[in-house]
Amino acid sequence: MKQQRKVIHVELKEPYKGKRHYYFGSITAIYELLPTEVVGCSKETLWNVLRNDEHKGRKAIIRYGTLHTKQSNRGIRKEANNG
């Protein structure tokens, strides 16, 4: 079965540190890297407005997306038969 993980894409209208596109795993992670002034809204506001999978603000467009990954057996240990 394929794994699906949520991802939050932040597209800034003005570059911050030379980049316009950022990807995060949570809303909280956005504000650990980007200042509120760059995003254009506070974390609490974003929690309330990002319900329809997209928020278009004056400074950024923020979208929910899905990261599709292939399941692997890496890290899974086989159980030994104990007879």
Secondary structure, DSSP 8 states (H G I E B T S, - for coil): --EEEEEEEEEEEEEETTEEEEEESSHHHHHHHS-HHHHSS-HHHHHHHTTSSEEE-SSEEEEEEEEEE----TT--------
